[in-house]
């Protein structure tokens, strides 16, 4: 299975009261080299995601569990991204329309204690747009 980024380096769009698409941020080789992040470090890492409202500075999401996905199809597609940071929104996360800033935090555990916040140059610009529909399944 291939994992494509849903974040284009500028914006991530999701509708109010939606859980999809999943936010995916590739962990590029250049970033891994810049911070000396090895495969061994990524075997024992906790990933969290935070998102704050740009208008009032309040956190909509604070240190919620994220995930690190390993692309298993590397032999067939060696140039593809090997690691991807992922956050799956829940309904509570997208209840407010507006512009938000998001970031992933990687906490390396065990022998490689340390933290890094990504993206490192600017936060992810998340736009939650209004929706005309709301569904609930009973």
Backbone as numpy.savetxt, mean C-alpha at the origin, in Angstrom:
# Nx Ny Nz CAx CAy CAz Cx Cy Cz
0.67 -15.69 -11.12 -0.18 -14.51 -11.12 0.71 -13.27 -11.12
0.41 -12.30 -11.97 1.15 -11.04 -12.02 0.49 -10.03 -11.11
1.29 -9.17 -10.49 0.78 -8.13 -9.63 1.17 -6.79 -10.21
0.20 -6.06 -10.68 0.43 -4.74 -11.25 0.11 -3.69 -10.20
0.82 -2.59 -10.27 0.58 -1.50 -9.35 -0.74 -0.81 -9.68
-1.52 -0.48 -8.65 -2.72 0.31 -8.86 -2.43 1.77 -8.53
-1.22 2.05 -8.13 -0.77 3.40 -7.81 0.18 3.81 -8.91
-0.16 4.87 -9.65 0.62 5.26 -10.82 1.77 6.21 -10.51
2.12 6.38 -9.25 3.18 7.30 -8.89 2.65 8.69 -8.59
1.39 8.93 -8.93 0.77 10.23 -8.68 -0.50 10.09 -7.85
-1.42 9.26 -8.32 -2.72 9.17 -7.68 -3.23 7.73 -7.60
-4.03 7.49 -6.57 -4.77 6.25 -6.43 -6.23 6.64 -6.25
-7.11 6.09 -7.06 -8.52 6.43 -7.01 -9.35 5.26 -6.51
-10.31 5.57 -5.64 -11.27 4.58 -5.15 -12.57 5.33 -4.87
-13.68 4.65 -5.00 -14.98 5.27 -4.76 -15.38 5.14 -3.29
-16.24 6.05 -2.84 -16.80 6.00 -1.49 -17.52 4.67 -1.30
-17.38 4.09 -0.11 -18.01 2.81 0.27 -17.56 1.65 -0.60
-16.33 1.70 -1.11 -15.78 0.62 -1.92 -14.64 -0.06 -1.18
-14.40 -1.30 -1.56 -13.25 -2.03 -1.02 -12.24 -2.36 -2.12
-12.60 -2.08 -3.36 -11.72 -2.34 -4.49 -11.56 -1.07 -5.31
-10.44 -0.84 -5.94 -9.32 -1.77 -6.11 -8.43 -1.80 -4.87
-7.61 -2.81 -4.81 -6.62 -2.96 -3.76 -5.46 -2.01 -4.10
-4.93 -1.34 -3.10 -3.78 -0.45 -3.30 -2.52 -1.30 -3.35
-1.78 -1.20 -4.45 -0.55 -1.97 -4.64 0.59 -1.02 -4.96
1.66 -1.12 -4.20 2.85 -0.31 -4.41 4.04 -1.24 -4.62
4.66 -1.21 -5.80 5.79 -2.11 -6.03 6.99 -1.71 -5.17
7.65 -2.69 -4.62 8.88 -2.46 -3.87 10.02 -2.60 -4.88
10.36 -1.49 -5.50 11.31 -1.48 -6.60 12.71 -1.88 -6.16
13.45 -2.48 -7.07 14.82 -2.89 -6.79 15.68 -1.70 -6.40
15.45 -0.55 -7.02 16.24 0.65 -6.70 16.05 1.07 -5.24
14.84 0.94 -4.73 14.58 1.27 -3.31 15.23 0.23 -2.41
15.14 -1.03 -2.81 15.77 -2.10 -2.01 17.28 -1.88 -1.93
17.88 -1.49 -3.04 19.33 -1.23 -3.05 19.68 0.01 -2.25
18.88 1.06 -2.37 19.13 2.31 -1.66 19.16 2.10 -0.15
18.29 1.24 0.37 18.18 1.01 1.81 18.73 -0.35 2.24
19.43 -1.02 1.35 20.02 -2.34 1.65 18.99 -3.32 2.21
17.83 -3.40 1.57 16.78 -4.33 1.97 17.00 -5.64 1.24
17.28 -6.69 1.99 17.57 -7.99 1.40 16.34 -8.90 1.44
16.41 -10.00 0.70 15.33 -10.98 0.72 15.13 -11.54 2.12
16.22 -11.73 2.85 16.13 -12.26 4.21 15.37 -11.30 5.12
15.58 -10.00 4.94 14.86 -9.01 5.74 13.36 -9.07 5.46
13.00 -9.31 4.20 11.59 -9.32 3.81 10.87 -10.59 4.23
11.62 -11.60 4.69 11.01 -12.82 5.20 10.41 -12.63 6.59
10.88 -11.59 7.30 10.42 -11.35 8.67 10.13 -9.86 8.83
9.02 -9.42 8.22 8.67 -8.00 8.22 7.18 -7.84 8.51
6.85 -6.81 9.26 5.45 -6.44 9.51 5.15 -5.22 8.65
4.05 -5.28 7.89 3.67 -4.19 6.99 2.39 -3.56 7.52
2.41 -2.23 7.68 1.21 -1.50 8.09 0.97 -0.36 7.10
-0.27 0.12 7.09 -0.66 1.21 6.19 -1.40 2.27 6.99
-1.11 3.52 6.69 -1.80 4.65 7.32 -2.26 5.62 6.24
-3.37 6.31 6.51 -3.92 7.28 5.56 -4.54 8.42 6.35
-4.12 9.66 6.03 -4.69 10.81 6.72 -5.33 11.77 5.75
-6.34 12.47 6.25 -7.08 13.46 5.49 -6.20 14.69 5.30
-6.04 15.16 4.06 -5.17 16.31 3.80 -5.80 17.62 4.25
-7.12 17.62 4.39 -7.81 18.86 4.77 -7.69 19.14 6.26
-7.87 18.12 7.09 -7.86 18.35 8.54 -6.71 17.64 9.27
-5.94 16.82 8.56 -4.79 16.15 9.17 -5.13 14.96 10.05
-6.41 14.57 10.10 -6.82 13.44 10.93 -6.62 12.13 10.17
-6.21 11.10 10.92 -6.00 9.79 10.31 -7.32 9.06 10.12
-7.58 8.63 8.90 -8.72 7.78 8.57 -8.33 6.32 8.86
-7.04 6.01 8.59 -6.48 4.68 8.85 -5.16 4.91 9.57
-4.96 4.21 10.67 -3.70 4.36 11.42 -3.10 2.99 11.69
-1.98 2.72 11.06 -1.23 1.48 11.28 -2.09 0.23 11.15
-2.87 0.17 10.10 -3.69 -1.00 9.82 -2.84 -2.03 9.06
-3.14 -3.30 9.26 -2.34 -4.37 8.66 -2.33 -4.30 7.14
-1.15 -4.31 6.58 -0.96 -4.40 5.14 -0.36 -5.76 4.82
0.12 -5.92 3.61 0.67 -7.21 3.23 1.83 -7.01 2.26
2.70 -7.98 2.20 3.80 -8.02 1.25 3.58 -9.26 0.39
3.38 -9.04 -0.91 3.13 -10.15 -1.83 4.40 -10.43 -2.60
4.72 -11.70 -2.73 5.88 -12.12 -3.51 5.39 -12.65 -4.84
5.91 -12.10 -5.92 5.53 -12.55 -7.26 6.20 -13.90 -7.51
5.41 -14.94 -7.56 5.91 -16.31 -7.71 6.26 -16.65 -9.16
5.90 -15.80 -10.12 6.08 -16.10 -11.54 7.39 -15.50 -12.09
8.40 -15.37 -11.26 9.65 -14.75 -11.68 10.39 -15.53 -12.77
10.41 -16.87 -12.79 11.13 -17.55 -13.87 10.56 -17.23 -15.25
9.24 -17.13 -15.35 8.62 -16.82 -16.63 8.73 -15.34 -16.99
8.71 -14.48 -15.95 8.75 -13.03 -16.16 9.83 -12.43 -15.26
11.12 -12.62 -15.58 12.19 -12.18 -14.68 12.27 -10.67 -14.49
11.73 -9.89 -15.41 11.78 -8.44 -15.28 10.62 -7.87 -14.48
9.69 -8.71 -14.08 8.54 -8.24 -13.31 8.97 -7.89 -11.88
8.14 -7.09 -11.22 8.39 -6.71 -9.83 8.34 -7.97 -8.96
9.32 -8.11 -8.09 9.37 -9.29 -7.24 8.50 -9.14 -5.99
8.50 -7.95 -5.38 7.74 -7.72 -4.15 6.77 -6.55 -4.35
5.57 -6.68 -3.78 4.57 -5.63 -3.87 3.94 -5.42 -2.49
3.86 -4.16 -2.06 3.17 -3.81 -0.82 1.69 -3.64 -1.16
0.81 -4.18 -0.31 -0.61 -4.22 -0.62 -1.44 -3.79 0.59
-2.49 -3.01 0.30 -3.49 -2.70 1.33 -4.87 -2.88 0.73
-5.72 -3.65 1.43 -7.11 -3.86 0.99 -8.01 -3.01 1.88
-8.70 -2.08 1.27 -9.59 -1.18 2.00 -10.82 -1.92 2.50
-11.36 -1.46 3.63 -12.66 -1.95 4.09 -13.65 -0.79 4.00
-14.92 -1.04 4.21 -15.94 -0.01 4.05 -15.72 1.20 4.95
-15.25 0.97 6.14 -15.00 2.08 7.07 -13.91 3.01 6.54
-12.92 2.44 5.84 -11.81 3.23 5.31 -12.25 4.22 4.25
-13.29 3.88 3.50 -13.71 4.70 2.36 -15.05 5.39 2.59
-15.42 5.61 3.84 -16.73 6.22 4.12 -16.75 7.72 3.87
-15.59 8.37 3.80 -15.53 9.82 3.59 -14.91 10.15 2.25
-15.55 11.06 1.53 -15.03 11.54 0.25 -13.95 12.57 0.54
-12.90 12.57 -0.28 -11.88 13.60 -0.11 -10.53 13.15 -0.63
-9.52 13.97 -0.32 -8.15 13.67 -0.71 -7.38 13.28 0.55
-6.62 12.20 0.43 -5.89 11.66 1.57 -4.45 11.38 1.16
-3.59 11.27 2.15 -2.21 10.88 1.91 -1.97 9.57 2.64
-1.38 8.61 1.92 -1.14 7.29 2.50 0.32 6.91 2.47
0.68 5.97 3.34 2.05 5.46 3.36 2.07 4.08 4.01
3.03 3.29 3.55 3.29 1.98 4.13 4.46 2.10 5.09
4.41 1.34 6.17 5.54 1.27 7.09 5.97 -0.18 7.18
7.26 -0.42 6.98 7.83 -1.76 7.10 8.64 -1.82 8.37
8.28 -2.74 9.27 9.01 -2.97 10.51 9.74 -4.30 10.38
11.06 -4.21 10.24 11.88 -5.41 10.11 12.12 -5.99 11.49
11.89 -7.29 11.63 11.96 -7.96 12.92 13.17 -8.88 12.98
13.42 -9.43 14.14 14.51 -10.39 14.30 15.87 -9.72 14.21
16.77 -10.33 13.45 18.15 -9.84 13.34 18.26 -8.52 12.59
17.22 -8.13 11.87 17.29 -6.94 11.02 16.39 -5.83 11.54
16.40 -5.58 12.84 15.52 -4.58 13.44 15.67 -3.22 12.76
14.56 -2.59 12.46 14.55 -1.27 11.86 13.22 -0.99 11.20
13.02 0.26 10.79 11.78 0.68 10.15 12.08 1.51 8.94
11.16 1.46 7.97 11.23 2.34 6.81 9.80 2.68 6.40
9.60 3.91 5.96 8.31 4.37 5.47 8.40 4.54 3.97
7.42 3.98 3.25 7.41 4.07 1.79 6.06 4.56 1.31
5.97 5.30 0.23 7.10 5.76 -0.54 7.93 6.77 0.25
9.20 6.83 -0.08 10.12 7.64 0.72 10.21 9.09 0.26
9.79 9.41 -0.95 9.92 10.78 -1.44 8.65 11.63 -1.27
7.50 11.02 -1.25 6.23 11.73 -1.05 5.16 10.71 -0.74
4.11 11.12 -0.01 3.04 10.16 0.32 2.23 9.80 -0.92
1.47 8.73 -0.82 0.57 8.31 -1.88 -0.66 9.22 -1.84
-0.97 9.85 -2.95 -2.13 10.71 -3.06 -3.35 9.84 -3.35
-4.25 9.73 -2.36 -5.43 8.87 -2.48 -6.67 9.75 -2.61
-7.44 9.51 -3.65 -8.65 10.29 -3.88 -9.85 9.34 -3.75
-10.69 9.64 -2.76 -11.92 8.87 -2.58 -13.04 9.71 -3.19
-13.59 9.23 -4.30 -14.62 9.95 -5.03 -16.01 9.56 -4.58
-16.95 10.46 -4.82 -18.34 10.20 -4.44 -18.91 9.08 -5.30
-19.86 8.34 -4.77 -20.49 7.25 -5.47 -22.01 7.40 -5.35
-22.69 7.03 -6.40 -24.15 7.13 -6.35 -24.81 5.86 -5.83
-24.01 4.82 -5.62 -24.58 3.56 -5.15 -23.96 3.14 -3.83
-24.73 2.44 -3.03 -24.24 1.80 -1.82 -25.00 0.51 -1.67
-24.28 -0.57 -1.60 -24.92 -1.89 -1.47 -24.49 -2.55 -0.18
-25.38 -3.29 0.39 -25.07 -4.12 1.55 -25.69 -5.48 1.32
-24.91 -6.51 1.61 -25.39 -7.87 1.45 -25.75 -8.40 2.81
-26.94 -8.95 2.91 -27.41 -9.47 4.21 -27.29 -10.97 4.22
